[in-house]
Amino acid sequence: MKGFAESHVEQAALAWLAELGYEVANGLTIGPDGTAPERVSYGDVILEGRLKAAIARLNPHLNEDTLEEVFRKLTLAETPSLTEENRRLHRYLIEGVPVEITREDGSIGGDTARLIDFVDLVQILAQPEHPF
C-alpha cells in the first residue's frame, strides 16, 4: 500500500484553505529572493508582517505597544522545553494571550488578545460546503 507524501497533504490543505477564501501564496514568491518577499531567509517560519496584521485585526482595542507585546510572546520561547512551549502556544491559541493594559483612568488591568476569531470559525464550519 502506498502512503501519503507530505506534498499530497500540503496540497490538499492549501486547496481547502483556498476554498474557504484564504489567500494561498507560493513559498518561492514570498521568499527572500522572490518577487514579493515576506521573509528575510527561508529559515524564517513566521511571516512577521502577516502575523502582526492579524493580531491587530483581531484586537483593535489594543494599542501598538500591547500588540507588539503579544507578538513577542508568540515568537520568543519562554522555556527550553519543546513540550512546554507547545502547550503554552496551544493555550494562547485557545484562550488568548494574557496582556496588561493601561485603562483610560491610568489604572493597570488585564486583558486577553485573541489569536483566532472563533465566532467567524463557527460560521465557516456551519456552511454546508466547507471541506471539513
Helices and strands as residue ranges (DSSP letters): H 6-19, H 48-58, H 64-75, H 82-95, E 97-102, E 108-113, H 118-126
